[in-house]
């Protein structure tokens, strides 16, 4: 049986297309530690909660 993965969306990513989310994941994975720190600090924490079903 093939393993299925389901993206858990946040308020920040809920309106993004799968391609946009993939692009963001790639961008973040290529960041230096300092760039990642700046990126994280630029996000509004109030928009980072889960959207819809919360599960892991």
DAVENCOR-V838702 format. One record per backbone hydrogen bond with DSSP energy under -1.0 kcal/mol. NH is the residue of the N-H (numbers start at 1). CO is the residue of the C=O. If there is no record, write none. Layout:
# DAVENCOR-V838702
nh=NH co=CO
nh=NH co=CO
This chain:
# DAVENCOR-V838702
nh=11 co=49
nh=14 co=10
nh=16 co=13
nh=21 co=17
nh=22 co=18
nh=23 co=19
nh=24 co=20
nh=25 co=21
nh=26 co=22
nh=27 co=23
nh=28 co=24
nh=29 co=25
nh=30 co=26
nh=31 co=28
nh=36 co=32
nh=37 co=33
nh=38 co=34
nh=39 co=35
nh=40 co=36
nh=41 co=37
nh=42 co=38
nh=47 co=44
nh=48 co=45
nh=51 co=9
